[in-house]
Each structure stands twice: as C-alpha cells, then as structure tokens.
Amino acid sequence: MKNVFVKFFGIAAVFAAITLTSCDSEDPNPIGKENTEVIANLEAGILKGTLKEDYILSASTAYSLTGSFIIDNGATLNIPAGTKILADNGGTDVYIAVLMGGQININGTPGNPVVMSSANGNPGDWGGLTLCGKATTTAGANAQAEVGGFIYGGTDDTDSSGIIRYLQIVGTGAQISLDSQYNGISFYAVGSGTLVDNVAVINGEDDGVEFFGGTVSVSNLYLQDNWDDSIDWTEGWNGSVTNAYITHTSALVEGFSTVFEGDKDNGNPKFNNITAVSTVGGTALQFKLTSGGTIDGLTLIGYDLDLNMKDGAPTSSVIFNDGYTPVAMVEDDDTTPDVDESIFDFALNTTAVPTITADDFPWVSSDISFESSLLQGAVTGNVTLDASVNYTLNSSYIVQSGAKLTIPAGTKITARDGGTGVYIAVLQGGEIDIQGTATNPVVISSADANTGDWGGLTICGNATTTAGVNAKAEIGGFIYGGTNDTESSGSVTYLVLKGTGAQINSESQYNGVSLYAVGSGTTLENISVIDGEDDGIEFFGGTVSVTNIYLENNFDDAIDWTEGWNGTVTNAYISHTLADFSTAFEGDKDNGNPKFVNVTAISTVGGTALQFKKQSGGTITNLYLEGYDKNIDMKDDGPLANVIIDGNAATTTDAYNTGTKVDISTWTWRNASL
C-alpha cells in the first residue's frame, strides 16, 4: 500500500522533537476558557475526548488524534490552513465526530491543505470524520447512526455543520462489525448550509464519502483507492457532487465495490462532471432498491461493468443528461418482468475525454501514476506506441476525431479479460495505422485468448450506409455514416486478434473487427481473427475492401455484412473446427453486391457455409467449400439470382468444391501470439 503521507508526519520521531508549550498571550484560544482535560490535551497537541466549547487549533502544532474526538452541540472546532493531524492506528476507537449543533471549520488552502492521516496511511487504520446534522432524512428525526450511535436528522435542510475546504484524509474505514465500517467522511443528515469544497479521501477501507439523507453538496472531490464505494448515499440524500475524480489503481483495492452506490429512496441527487478511472476492472455505478440520480458529464474508464441496477429497479431512475447510456450493465435477476428489456440496447459514452483529471487537484499529495504501458481512455493528437513495450489494453482506448494512433511492427498488446469494457475504437475523423509485417505482425490478444475475453477493434467512417448519415452503432453507440465513400480511416496491415467478441446483451456482441461505414481509402491487409465469440469481421455499410484475411473458429459468422456494404474481400481463408458456429458468410438486408475473390472455407464439424438474409447477395469468384452440411442458405427465401458464384446464380445443390484453395502456406504470421 502507498505510504503517501510519511513526508507529512515523520512518524513518532518528529513528534518527540516538537516542544509543546502552553498558550501565550497570542494564543487564539484566550485565557479564561474552562481548563478542562480536553482543552489541556489540545494545548499539548492531543485530540481526545469531547469538546464542549469553541477552540482553534494551531497550524504550527503537530497534533495527535489518540482516540475519539467529539465536537459537542454548541461547540466549534476551527482548523487553520496547514494543520496536520496524525491519527493513531487505533481502528474504530480513533475518529473525529461533529454532533448535531456542533460545527467544524476546516480552512485549508491550495498551498496549505489540512491533512488527517495515520502514519502509514493504510486502509482501516482509523475511523475518519463524521458529521451529524439537522436536515431531513428518510430515517426520520433523531435517528441513530450505524457508526458511533450518533443522533442525527431533523427538519432544517439549510442547517450548517461548518466548513470543510482543502482537506486530505487518509487511511480511514476501520471495521465496526461485519456490516458496518467508518467512511472517510460520513455525512449524516447534513444540511445545505455546510460548505464542502476540495476534499481528498485516499486509501479508505470502506467508502470515500457517504451521505445518509440530508441536503449537503460537495464540490471538487478526489477519491483514490477506497475499498468499498467511492461515493455512497442512502436515505433520500438530495444534494449534489460537482467535479469528482475517482481512481481505483492499487492491486490491494482489486475487488472494490463501486464508484457510486445509491440505496433506498430516490432523492434524485445531482452529479456534474465525474471522471472515474480503474486499472483493476470492477463495477462503476450501482443502484439498489428504488435509488437513482441525475448525472451530467460522466467519463468511465477501465470498468468491466458500467451500470448495475442491483434490485431490478428501472433504469429510468438514473438520468444521464449528456446522452451517456451504459455499454455493459446488468439487472439483479429476472424477477422484475416489468423492467423494459429494451434497456439492453446500450451505447458507450464515446467522448472518452475526461471532464476532470488529477491535474485539477494539484494540492493533493499522492504518488498515483498510470503506467505508460497501460492503454485506456482517449487518444488525442498523434500517439505512436513503442514495439519494445509490453502494453496492456486495460479499458476502452478510443481514437478521437482528428487524432491518429500508430502501432508499429512487432507490437504486442495484452487485452485485459474485461469483456465489453475492453476494446479499441476509431471514431469518425480519427485514424489508425497498424504497421505489422509478415515477420513482425501486431498481436492484440487476451492472455488466455479465450473467446469473449475482450471486445475487439471497431472503426467508424463517413462512407455511405443504408442506415443513413450519423447512424448509431449497435456496439459502442458510436456515430457512423456519411457521404464520403473514398474516405480513409487509416491502414491496418499484418494484425492478429485473439479472444474477441465480448457479449453486450442477448442480441449484440463485439466482433473481431467491426467496420462501420468505412471508406475505400482505408487499407486492410493481412488480418487474422482467431477464437472470437461473435463474428470475425463485420461490415456495416461502407466501401472498404480487405485483402488476405484468415478467420479461425469464430463462433458466429466468419464474414458478416449488412447495410449495403459494397467493397471486396480478396483471399479469404475460413476454418471451423469447433461445432455450433453460425456461418462462414452471412449477408443481410439490402444488396450492395459486394465482391469476394478467392474464398476457401473448410469445416470439420458440419454447419452452414453461406447464408443470405432478406435481399442480400454478392458476387463470388473462385469459391472452395468443404465439410459443411449446407452450402447455401437463403434464410428469408431471397432470390438465388442475387448470389453469383463463378458467373452463375447460386444453387442449393452445388458442392462448390472445385475451386482453387487459397494458399496460406506463406501466411506464417497468422498464428502469432503474445
């Protein structure tokens, strides 16, 4: 675990070296206050007991939090900029709490934040900070908190519990019981009169911040490696969070709960400009029971699951104002038949450029860093990978419009087994340049190369498609389609893809290569797709052509096309040695009469070779089929005249086994591995 705050607290030696003195005439806590044991402790640099009167800490004193420190009703604790508080590693016995009617004023600055941390900043070392207010909560007035047994809740939604500005809090989340833990900061029915701005919670064993009812809002929130939920709320909280940067990067935090967890009654809290980044997968947003919220400006990077409606609540409870809809989500189970099944038709937020970054929090002291070998997020400008680096594709890696991604010969990229959350996409106006060679192909594969481990490669262009201009892709929700049939989205040569085809829902999956309205100016040559859960390659309209493609054991269709694609495939070799695949070819919808020159498809497990749906068709020259139970299937009784094979209309009786096989003896690159 990261020892990010040792520099603040030189451990016990630093404290031993500090000369502790009583307040002099300039003491901000004037003579005349009741000299209780708590005050005496404070003047000695120790926070412990219950404060029943106003007190101002001194930034020049190094304070120790040695037990519970409670700010009572009517008392105010003022903490000036630069104050450091070292919490004992005492678990649930060490915490700071502000009771109803009490106030805490933490007045840090960007140059001198207030820091509360255990010596090593390890998760669970101490309890954290708890505030109890008089605002409304569905738990009712004078409810009892699960942590501390504190009383909270009333009718004053504008109640103030004080000010928290530029606070960094580390190593919290001590375990109370099997079901209860302290959080970094717990807000119990805290009112909107409380100012909370620029707060960092790092290395918490439970939640970063949790709201139990109330109306308080928070702005500029930095949450790093909190083990349960980064932002948690319940009991009808209806405040807001504006500008939050959330990360999950530590190996120890792998298996954390969520970025968001909303529970119980829906107070419709607001979330504006939220960026969450994970290098360890996990679930992003989770809503329990009838909870929900309104989210505007969301960027999720690296999560396996975008949205989990835990108890089968309708997704209408969660409003995405920026048009985001999740690419990967689940319901709790099938016990909620009233939920609209159309919610499974998802699209990923294609912006992928974070609205908030770590650079927005220069005052936070953290050693967080993302390895340069980790590929995730947005590609802006011109990015060139290094073939000598072993890259990990950790999440979506999206080439923006006007940007270019160059992948040199010999580059190997290990795709995390993250399902639909892991893929490479090129948006309209973006370019990809994969520069593999016969001796040094580019390989992108999951570690075990199991089908469906990750998404694959998707390219979106501006060529024509029967879906129209600015259509929305069934995978990724990407926009594609225009009027430029000669447009180039770049060049892909000598590329090997393994383990693609992650399942989005019952109707949609990623393909090895998905080409959405890609133009004829794009070069696609020498491509191998092996062990894909769905199609090897699929064309959605467009005019792009492919030369030399090897497709082995893709579970759905080896080559699939729709929406009037009218390019050409030259030299295709298709192999099926695993049963229950769909077809070698599947053409669908309008017939753009694509061309196929030199096609070999061989099955050792039967199945269907060429299938044409609706009015689809194509022209095939030099076809060789072997081992299929059915060679031609006109699925919707479309005219065989739409399928021309070696100059003649197709027949359902011809064996099509007299063509010349495509010679792949020199395609030694096709099985390259990581």
Buried (B, 14 or more C-beta within 10 A) or exposed (E): BBEBBEEBBBEEEBBEEEEEEEBEEEBEBEEEEEEBEBBEBBBEBBBBBBBBBBBBBBBEBBBBBBBBBBBBEEBBBBBBBBBBBBBBBBBBEBBBBBBBBBBBBBBBBEEBBBBBBBBBBBBBBBBBBBBBBBBBBBBEEEBEBBBBEBBBBBEBBEBBBBBBBBBBBBBBBBBBEEEEBBBBBBBBBBBBBBBBBBBBBBBBBBBBBBBBBBBBBBBBBBBBBBBBBBBBBBBBBBBBBBBBBBBBBBEBBBEBBBBBBBBBBBBBBBBBBBBBBBBBBBBBBBBBBBBBBBBBBBBBBBBBBBBBBBBBBBBEBBEBEBEBBBBBBBBBEEEEEEBEEEBBBBBBBBBBBBBBEBEBBEBBBBEBEBEEBBBBBBBBEEBEBEBEEEBBBBBBBBBBBEBBBBBBBBBBBBBBBBBBBBBBBBBBBBBBBBBBBBEBBBBBBBEEBBBBBBBBBBBBBBBBBBBEEEBBBBBBBBBBBBEBBEBBBBBBBBBBBBBBBBBBBEEBBBBBBBBBBBBBBBBBBBBBBBBBBBBBBBBBBBBBBBBBBBBBBBBBBBBBBBBBBBBBBBBBBBBBEBEEBBBBBBBBBBBBBBBBBBBBBBBEBEBBBBBBBBBBBBBBBBBBBBBBEEBBBBBEEBEBEBBBBBEEEBEEEBEBEEBEBBEBEEBEBBBBEB
